[in-house]
Amino acid sequence: MLLAYIDEIGQTGAFVSPTHARFSDSPAFGYGGFVIPAEAAREFGAYFNKQKRTLFKNEIPEGTDPNRWEKKGSDLLFARVSDDRPQNLRVFRSLISKLDALNGKLFYYAAEKPCGTPKETNTGPREFEAREENAMRETLNRLARHADSGKQQIMVMMDQINEKSRKQRLPVMYAHILGRATEHEDMRRIVEPPMHIDSSLSANIQFADWVCALVKRSIEYQLVPTSRYSWIPKETQLLRDKEIFTFESKLHLFHRAVDDICHSRILLEYRPVIDPLHTSTMNEENRKNLSESGKLHSVNKLEQPTNHAKAP
């Protein structure tokens, strides 16, 4: 059996820019985290707690249970982390290596939001609720498909939310799983609707928050020309080399003329939304400049066919 630990990527509300006074959170919303064989979940959680206690030993208040103390992903992977606290990235990469050794995978699904204020995009609470429900449905679909590819059952766990929101979400998720299972066999791989767990009690939920922080920053790098996270491609080479994301992971773009960004491609230096380059139509001077900068390799890697069809 597989266990999936997920958390939210961004917020459902409007987005204008990272510097906007009100609508600055994220250009996309969705869910992310990781999937791991059930028999390896405890070992990974123990490793996470050990690394967290060591890395932040000077920040954990005296008398506090270090296992319950949380370091939020937003504080772990801040804009200048590559220069000011590279040890955060070193530990994060060690966790990825451990997850890979235990046959785990990172996962994300997020949908780009229309850029603009609620008034400019004609969106409000109803649209924000629909955005959340659609992201959850897609997340469950893709986790089920991943489990089905390995002929395994899967249980989904996510960070605890308030009781009102939980009661609103649960019937929707349950109805989706049961309804879709009548036509899609893979949905039967999901044992129960997502269970909500207090993150202070679960090291694995805490790590899912860290994964979401990475994905959120990668999405900003891909979609915002002035992104603060230009360190993403350099510092995530390990993740790309290991193909650590599930094949079903995807950033769904909103009314773009380019394909959606799937699995580890979200970490590439080349940004198809911002830099729509095509090596087949480049003149020799541009090809030479890109080759010298190292960017041409990323473009070629993006354009190379794989053994799989494009992630749905």
Salt bridges, closest charged atoms under 4 A:
GLU8 OE2 - ARG169 NH2 2.72
ASP25 OD1 - LYS216 NZ 2.93
GLU43 OE2 - LYS98 NZ 2.87
GLU59 OE1 - LYS71 NZ 2.84
GLU70 OE1 - LYS72 NZ 3.21
ASP83 OD2 - ARG80 NH2 3.95
ASP84 OD2 - ARG80 NE 3.29
ASP100 OD2 - LYS242 NZ 3.49
GLU112 OE2 - ARG256 NH2 2.54
GLU132 OE2 - ARG169 NH2 2.51
GLU133 OE1 - ARG137 NH1 3.99
GLU138 OE1 - ARG142 NE 3.04
ASP148 OD1 - ARG189 NE 2.96
GLU163 OE2 - ARG166 NH2 2.75
GLU185 OE1 - ARG188 NH1 3.66
GLU220 OE1 - ARG228 NH2 2.94
GLU235 OE1 - ARG93 NH1 2.86
GLU248 OE1 - HIS146 ND1 3.55
ASP259 OD1 - LYS310 NZ 3.90
ASP260 OD2 - LYS250 NZ 3.26
ASP260 OD2 - HIS252 ND1 2.97
ASP275 OD2 - ARG271 NE 3.89
ASP275 OD2 - LYS295 NZ 3.14
GLU303 OE2 - HIS278 ND1 3.89
